[in-house]
Amino acid sequence: MVSFLEFEKPIAELEARVIELRATASAGDIDIGGEIEKLEHRAAKLLVDTYAKLTPWQKTQVARHPDRPHFKDYVAGMFDNYMPLAGDRAFSDDQAILGGFATLGDRRVMVIGHEKGDDTASRVRHNFGMAKPEGYRKAIRLMQLADRFGLPVVTLVDTSGAFPGVQAEERGQAEAIARSTEQCLALGVPMVAAVVGEGGSGGAVALAAANRVLMFEHAVYSVISPEGCASILWRTADRASDAATAMQVTAQHLKALGVIDRIVPEPAGGAHREPMQAIARLGVAIGEELDSLAAMSAPDLRTDRADKFLAIGA
């Protein structure tokens, strides 16, 4: 069963009607196949039309949908021979950021990403994808390992932001984020980042200072959450919709601004409706970007990265 968002209520009503008619048809001798087909067509068209004109706030809701694929789903559906690596070798193993060796097609890579979890227990275990300093220091360790062995780095970004708790601040949250961003920029191997859900604040940038930054069609990427921005500007989170519009958080806005390099189309109705199709599309896009970077030398890769980010806003 699909979990419907508030703006999807008309779609939900049509799909519920289709289910009712199918149950009626299977229970009796009435031939209502034609009516079912018409309703299915209407529901599919309404779904496509609705998602073609989503507002930035609605896209934010889609990006946060609990059924969207998570890091573990991408690892299972896109990569082979995944070998997880744990710990920052200093404090602990942060489960909000996961990573390890893997194979993408015929290419060995280092994959790193945020994991939000998909039920109550796993969300608590992964801290809802909000990493602490040890998570970013683990990411730094894995990037350095990839650099040492000449492996491209692939990152999957999906976080509302870094964990803002006192313990994280005590252990140097800001410094860890800055060092992780610095390590991305210093890599002598190709790096491709994909914003697959939420890309929130420095917690996202720390894994996204890459040669190529991809975004799913209905993902969002911003310096602060719409609710946080609204609370600062208008003293109420109720104006999150206005904030999302003002901040231009969508992939389409960010592509036009030069913040990201490529938009990856999602299946009709979002990645949560056809997760395997979405994962396959992202895998193809990442592979193509890695191919385009494969011939570049380490100095050229670093220069490419620096030029890309220095040009933003220029």
C-alpha positions as CSV (number, residue, x, y, z in Angstrom):
1,M,0.0,0.0,0.0
2,V,1.2,3.5,-0.9
3,S,1.2,6.1,1.8
4,F,-0.5,9.1,0.3
5,L,0.5,12.7,1.0
6,E,-2.0,15.4,1.6
7,F,-1.9,16.8,-1.9
8,E,-2.4,13.3,-3.3
9,K,-6.0,12.8,-1.8
10,P,-7.7,13.0,-5.2
11,I,-5.4,10.3,-6.5
12,A,-6.0,8.2,-3.4
13,E,-9.7,8.4,-3.9
14,L,-9.5,7.2,-7.5
15,E,-7.2,4.4,-6.7
16,A,-9.4,3.3,-3.8
17,R,-12.4,3.2,-6.1
18,V,-10.4,1.0,-8.5
19,I,-9.7,-1.4,-5.7
20,E,-13.4,-1.5,-4.7
21,L,-14.5,-2.2,-8.3
22,R,-11.9,-5.0,-8.7
23,A,-13.2,-6.6,-5.5
24,T,-16.8,-6.3,-6.8
25,A,-15.8,-7.8,-10.2
26,S,-14.0,-10.8,-8.6
27,A,-17.0,-11.5,-6.3
28,G,-19.6,-11.6,-8.9
29,D,-20.5,-12.1,-12.6
30,I,-20.8,-8.4,-13.4
31,D,-18.5,-7.3,-16.2
32,I,-17.1,-3.9,-15.2
33,G,-13.6,-4.3,-16.7
34,G,-14.2,-1.3,-19.0
35,E,-15.1,1.0,-16.0
36,I,-12.0,-0.2,-14.1
37,E,-9.8,0.5,-17.1
38,K,-11.2,4.0,-17.4
39,L,-10.7,4.8,-13.7
40,E,-7.1,3.4,-13.9
41,H,-6.4,5.6,-16.8
42,R,-7.8,8.7,-15.0
43,A,-5.8,7.9,-11.9
44,A,-2.6,7.4,-13.9
45,K,-3.2,10.7,-15.8
46,L,-4.0,12.6,-12.5
47,L,-0.8,11.2,-10.9
48,V,1.3,12.4,-13.9
49,D,-0.4,15.8,-14.0
50,T,-0.1,16.3,-10.3
51,Y,3.6,15.5,-10.1
52,A,4.3,17.7,-13.2
53,K,3.3,20.8,-11.3
54,L,4.4,20.2,-7.7
55,T,5.3,23.3,-5.6
56,P,8.6,23.4,-3.8
57,W,6.9,22.5,-0.5
58,Q,5.2,19.6,-2.1
59,K,8.5,18.4,-3.5
60,T,9.9,18.7,0.0
61,Q,7.1,16.4,1.3
62,V,7.9,13.9,-1.5
63,A,11.6,14.0,-0.7
64,R,10.8,13.1,2.9
65,H,8.3,10.3,2.0
66,P,9.0,7.4,4.3
67,D,8.8,4.9,1.5
68,R,11.5,6.5,-0.7
69,P,14.5,4.2,-1.1
70,H,17.2,4.6,1.5
71,F,20.9,3.9,1.5
72,K,20.5,0.2,2.2
73,D,18.1,-0.1,-0.8
74,Y,20.5,1.6,-3.1
75,V,23.3,-0.7,-2.0
76,A,21.1,-3.8,-2.5
77,G,19.7,-2.6,-5.9
78,M,22.6,-0.7,-7.5
79,F,25.8,-2.2,-6.2
80,D,27.4,-5.6,-5.9
81,N,30.0,-7.0,-3.6
82,Y,29.3,-4.4,-0.9
83,M,31.8,-4.7,2.0
84,P,30.8,-2.3,4.9
85,L,33.5,-0.5,6.8
86,A,32.8,0.9,10.3
87,G,34.1,3.3,12.8
88,D,36.1,6.6,12.7
89,R,39.0,5.1,14.7
90,A,38.6,7.8,17.3
91,F,35.3,7.6,19.1
92,S,32.6,5.2,17.7
93,D,30.7,4.0,14.7
94,D,27.9,6.4,13.7
95,Q,25.1,4.5,12.0
96,A,23.7,7.7,10.4
97,I,26.5,7.5,7.8
98,L,27.3,4.1,6.3
99,G,29.8,3.1,3.6
100,G,32.2,0.6,2.2
101,F,33.7,-1.0,-0.9
102,A,31.3,-2.0,-3.6
103,T,31.1,-2.7,-7.3
104,L,29.0,-0.5,-9.7
105,G,28.8,-2.3,-13.0
106,D,32.4,-3.4,-13.6
107,R,33.9,-0.6,-11.6
108,R,35.1,-0.9,-8.0
109,V,34.1,2.2,-5.9
110,M,33.8,3.5,-2.4
111,V,30.1,4.2,-1.6
112,I,29.2,6.4,1.3
113,G,25.8,7.8,2.3
114,H,23.2,8.8,4.9
115,E,20.8,6.1,6.2
116,K,17.5,7.4,7.7
117,G,16.0,4.0,8.5
118,D,12.6,2.8,7.5
119,D,10.8,1.9,10.7
120,T,10.8,3.2,14.3
121,A,13.6,1.0,15.5
122,S,15.9,1.5,12.5
123,R,15.2,5.3,12.5
124,V,16.3,5.5,16.1
125,R,19.3,3.4,15.4
126,H,20.4,5.5,12.5
127,N,19.4,8.8,14.3
128,F,17.1,9.7,11.4
129,G,20.1,10.2,9.1
130,M,21.5,13.0,11.2
131,A,25.2,12.3,11.6
132,K,27.4,13.2,14.6
133,P,31.1,14.2,14.3
134,E,32.2,10.5,14.3
135,G,30.0,9.9,11.2
136,Y,31.8,12.6,9.2
137,R,35.1,11.4,10.5
138,K,34.2,7.9,9.3
139,A,33.4,9.4,5.9
140,I,36.8,11.1,5.8
141,R,38.5,7.9,6.7
142,L,36.7,6.0,3.9
143,M,37.4,8.8,1.3
144,Q,41.1,8.7,2.3
145,L,41.1,4.9,1.9
146,A,39.5,5.3,-1.6
147,D,42.1,7.9,-2.5
148,R,44.9,5.5,-1.4
149,F,43.6,2.7,-3.6
150,G,42.6,4.8,-6.6
151,L,38.8,4.1,-6.2
152,P,36.1,6.6,-7.3
153,V,33.9,7.8,-4.5
154,V,30.1,7.7,-4.8
155,T,28.0,9.5,-2.1
156,L,24.2,9.3,-1.5
157,V,22.9,12.3,0.3
158,D,19.7,12.1,2.3
159,T,19.6,14.0,5.6
160,S,17.7,16.9,7.1
161,G,21.0,18.1,8.5
162,A,23.8,17.1,10.9
163,F,22.8,16.2,14.4
164,P,22.4,19.5,16.5
165,G,22.7,18.0,20.0
166,V,25.1,19.2,22.7
167,Q,27.1,16.0,22.6
168,A,27.8,16.5,18.9
169,E,28.9,20.1,19.5
170,E,31.2,19.0,22.3
171,R,32.9,16.5,20.0
172,G,33.5,19.1,17.3
173,Q,30.5,18.9,14.9
174,A,31.4,22.0,12.8
175,E,35.1,21.0,12.5
176,A,34.1,17.5,11.4
177,I,31.8,18.8,8.7
178,A,34.4,21.3,7.5
179,R,37.1,18.5,7.4
180,S,34.8,16.2,5.5
181,T,34.0,19.0,2.9
182,E,37.7,19.7,2.7
183,Q,38.4,16.0,2.1
184,C,35.9,15.8,-0.8
185,L,37.7,18.7,-2.5
186,A,41.1,17.2,-1.9
187,L,40.4,13.8,-3.5
188,G,42.6,12.7,-6.3
189,V,39.9,10.3,-7.6
190,P,36.6,11.0,-9.3
191,M,33.7,11.8,-7.0
192,V,30.0,11.8,-7.8
193,A,27.4,12.8,-5.3
194,A,23.6,12.2,-5.6
195,V,21.0,14.0,-3.5
196,V,18.4,11.2,-3.3
197,G,16.0,12.7,-0.8
198,E,16.7,15.7,1.5
199,G,20.0,17.5,1.2
200,G,20.0,19.6,4.4
201,S,22.6,22.2,5.3
202,G,26.3,21.4,6.0
203,G,25.3,17.9,6.9
204,A,24.6,17.3,3.2
205,V,27.5,19.4,1.7
206,A,30.0,17.4,3.8
207,L,29.3,14.5,1.4
208,A,28.4,16.5,-1.7
209,A,31.5,18.6,-2.6
210,A,31.9,16.4,-5.7
211,N,33.0,16.7,-9.3
212,R,29.4,16.0,-10.3
213,V,26.4,16.5,-8.2
214,L,23.2,14.7,-9.2
215,M,19.7,15.2,-7.8
216,F,16.5,13.1,-8.2
217,E,13.7,15.0,-9.8
218,H,11.7,15.4,-6.6
219,A,14.7,15.7,-4.1
220,V,15.4,19.0,-2.3
221,Y,18.7,20.6,-1.4
222,S,19.1,23.7,0.8
223,V,21.1,25.5,3.5
224,I,18.3,25.0,6.1
225,S,15.0,23.2,6.2
226,P,11.9,25.2,5.1
227,E,10.6,25.0,8.7
228,G,13.8,26.3,10.1
229,C,13.9,29.1,7.6
230,A,10.3,30.1,8.4
231,S,11.0,30.0,12.1
232,I,13.8,32.5,11.7
233,L,12.1,34.8,9.2
234,W,8.5,34.8,10.4
235,R,8.8,33.3,13.9
236,T,6.6,30.4,12.9
237,A,7.1,27.1,11.1
238,D,3.6,27.4,9.6
239,R,5.1,29.4,6.7
240,A,7.4,26.6,5.6
241,S,5.7,26.5,2.2
242,D,6.6,30.2,1.6
243,A,10.2,29.5,2.8
244,A,10.6,26.5,0.4
245,T,9.5,28.7,-2.5
246,A,11.8,31.6,-1.5
247,M,14.8,29.3,-1.0
248,Q,14.4,27.6,-4.4
249,V,15.1,24.2,-3.0
250,T,14.1,22.0,-6.0
251,A,16.4,20.2,-8.4
252,Q,15.0,22.4,-11.3
253,H,15.9,25.6,-9.5
254,L,19.3,24.4,-8.5
255,K,20.2,23.1,-11.9
256,A,19.4,26.6,-13.3
257,L,21.6,28.2,-10.6
258,G,24.5,25.8,-11.4
259,V,24.5,24.3,-7.9
260,I,23.9,20.8,-9.3
261,D,24.9,19.2,-12.6
262,R,22.2,16.8,-13.5
263,I,18.6,15.9,-12.7
264,V,17.7,12.2,-12.6
265,P,14.1,11.6,-13.6
266,E,11.9,9.7,-11.1
267,P,9.1,7.2,-12.0
268,A,5.6,8.7,-12.2
269,G,4.5,9.6,-8.7
270,G,8.0,9.6,-7.2
271,A,10.7,7.2,-6.4
272,H,8.7,5.7,-3.6
273,R,6.1,4.2,-6.0
274,E,8.7,2.4,-8.2
275,P,11.9,2.2,-6.1
276,M,13.7,-0.4,-8.2
277,Q,13.1,1.7,-11.3
278,A,14.4,4.8,-9.6
279,I,17.5,3.0,-8.3
280,A,18.2,1.6,-11.8
281,R,18.0,5.1,-13.3
282,L,20.3,6.6,-10.7
283,G,22.8,3.8,-11.2
284,V,22.9,4.5,-15.0
285,A,23.4,8.2,-14.4
286,I,26.2,7.7,-11.8
287,G,27.9,5.3,-14.1
288,E,27.8,7.8,-17.0
289,E,29.3,10.5,-14.9
290,L,32.1,8.3,-13.6
291,D,32.9,7.4,-17.2
292,S,33.1,11.1,-18.1
293,L,35.6,11.6,-15.3
294,A,37.7,8.5,-15.7
295,A,40.4,10.0,-17.9
296,M,41.1,13.0,-15.7
297,S,44.3,13.2,-13.7
298,A,44.3,13.8,-9.9
299,P,45.3,17.5,-10.3
300,D,42.6,18.0,-13.0
301,L,40.0,16.5,-10.8
302,R,40.9,18.8,-7.9
303,T,40.9,21.8,-10.2
304,D,37.6,20.8,-11.7
305,R,36.0,20.5,-8.3
306,A,37.4,23.8,-7.1
307,D,36.3,25.7,-10.2
308,K,32.8,24.2,-10.0
309,F,32.2,25.4,-6.5
310,L,34.0,28.8,-6.9
311,A,31.7,29.5,-9.9
312,I,28.5,29.2,-7.9
313,G,27.0,32.6,-7.4
314,A,29.7,34.3,-9.4
